[in-house]
Amino acid sequence: VAGTNNDAFDNTKLGMEMSLAKNFVATKGLPLYIVKSAVDGTAITQWTSPNTNFSNLSDAIQRAVQAIEDSGSVCKPVAFIWYQGEADALNSTEAAAYATRLQQFIGNVNGIYG
């Protein structure tokens, strides 16, 4: 999603997550909500807390959870799909540090959502 932070639903900006969602709903029979937040060309260091991208992501999830709960349903985030890294792959030093930084990012997400 080129250069945008699209935390509001826009079905023209959905990708592989829709295939995963359809499969999940078909096999599990449970409701599934997708919150997508993307900024094209960013490095993982631009997503580790605290910074604007991480805050925007966290705020988008919180708004979605609140909207679902306001409609009378219970909602707890239980899964997270991360597909990012092209900016980090362009530099061997950044690529070598990616796994460690990804662990930090996952820890930050788990710190909020458990």
QUISULKA-V454046 format. One record per backbone hydrogen bond with DSSP energy under -0.5 kcal/mol. NH is the residue of the N-H (numbers start at 1). CO is the residue of the C=O. If there is no record, write none. Layout:
NH_CO + NH_CO
This chain:
4_1 + 6_4 + 7_5 + 13_10 + 14_11 + 18_15 + 19_15 + 20_16 + 21_17 + 22_18 + 23_19 + 24_20 + 25_21 + 26_22 + 27_23 + 28_24 + 29_24 + 29_25 + 36_34 + 40_1 + 42_39 + 46_43 + 47_44 + 48_44 + 55_51 + 56_52 + 57_53 + 58_54 + 59_55 + 60_56 + 61_57 + 62_58 + 63_59 + 64_60 + 65_61 + 66_62 + 67_63 + 68_64 + 69_65 + 70_66 + 71_67 + 72_69 + 73_68 + 82_80 + 83_81 + 87_42 + 89_85 + 90_86 + 90_87 + 91_88 + 95_91 + 96_92 + 97_93 + 98_94 + 98_95 + 101_97 + 102_98 + 103_99 + 104_100 + 105_101 + 106_102 + 107_103 + 108_104 + 109_105 + 110_106 + 111_107 + 112_108 + 112_109 + 113_109 + 114_110
